[in-house]
Amino acid sequence: MRLPIYRIDAFSDQPFRGNPAAVMPLEHWLDDSLLQAIAAENNLAETAYFVADPSGAADYELRWFTPAVEVALCGHATLAAAHVLWRHLGFTGTVIAFRTRQSGVLRVSRNADGRLTLDFPSYRLALSRSRRWSQHWAVRRTQYWVVASGAWRSMGARRM
């Protein structure tokens, strides 16, 4: 069996720097044990796999595996998958919707300047009796941008 694989270096504009992720487009889902074995062989922080979404709820289904386990969410590997779709596989839309098993639908948009923007899901922070200030904070939106050269930056949580 021959499967395509891309290695994308996030958070850097130079090869072999930043945060690497493997991206593997698939025609259909392989057995979970094989996905895990491939991720272990890649030995990168994450390996992202995607297939066309047959449900129509999104453009693609997306999953992430570390060398040891499947994870619920990975931002840099999601952006790497979008980069592969636009740069190498000819996706022509301005937004890619990825349906995930544990984090809902994630959308990556391509801006006019070539940057990619990822909308993460929002989660309210847990209250802590020892830190009452936390009830006033929530993670509203985190975005990552990538320019065509591969340099990425991020912005964090905002007060509600």
PyMOL commands that set and color helices and strands:
alter all, ss='L'
color gray80, all
select helices_A, chain A and resi 32-42+75-87+132-136
alter helices_A, ss='H'
color red, helices_A
select strands_A, chain A and resi 6-10+19-25+46-52+60-65+70-71+95-100+105-110+116-119+123-124+138-139+143-146+152-155
alter strands_A, ss='S'
color yellow, strands_A
deselect
rebuild
show_as cartoon
